[in-house]
Amino acid sequence: MDNLKIGTMVTVIDQTDAMKNQFGVVVYHDKKREKVLVRFGGQQQLYYTVDQLKEY
């Protein structure tokens, strides 16, 4: 998770996810669950594991 810091632009690479190929910004790290919160646009945000994302 070290390479995906808060403010990093990412794209969803998980082809089974509804947000596949969408771009967003990392806004939070949940260290307990080992997930990052990604915000898409102004309001929608979802949690992802690092292997579901790629730095943009």
N, C-alpha and C positions, 0 to 999 in steps of 0.2 A: 504494500500500500504506500510505500515511501515515495514512489514516483508519481502518484496521483494526489497532489496536494490540493488544499482548498483553493479554488480559483482556476484549476486546470480545466481546459476545454477537453471534452471526451465525446466519443461516439459509441453507440451501443452496437456491439458486434454479434450478440446472441441472436441468431436468426429465428429462434422460436419466440422471442419477446415481441410484444406489440409495438415497442418503441425502436425496433431494429433500424439501423442506419440513421437515427436521429442524433442531433448534436445537443449537448448540454454542458453544464458547469458543475464541478464538484463543489458542494457547499458544506459537507459535514462528513466526518469519519466516525463510524460506530465501531470502536475497537473491540467491544465485547462480542458483537456478532460478526466482526470482520467484514463489514459492508461499508460502502460509501453512498451518501445521498447525493443524487444528481438532480439539478433543476433544469427543466426544459421550458423555454419561454419565460413568462412572468410568474406563473403560479404552480404549474404541475411539477411535482418532484417525486422520485421513486428511489428505492434502495437497490443497489447492485453489488455483486461481488466483483473483485478486480478482474477476474477472467472473462467477465461479460462485457468489459469496456476496453477501449483503445484510446490512447491519447491522440488528440486531433492536432 
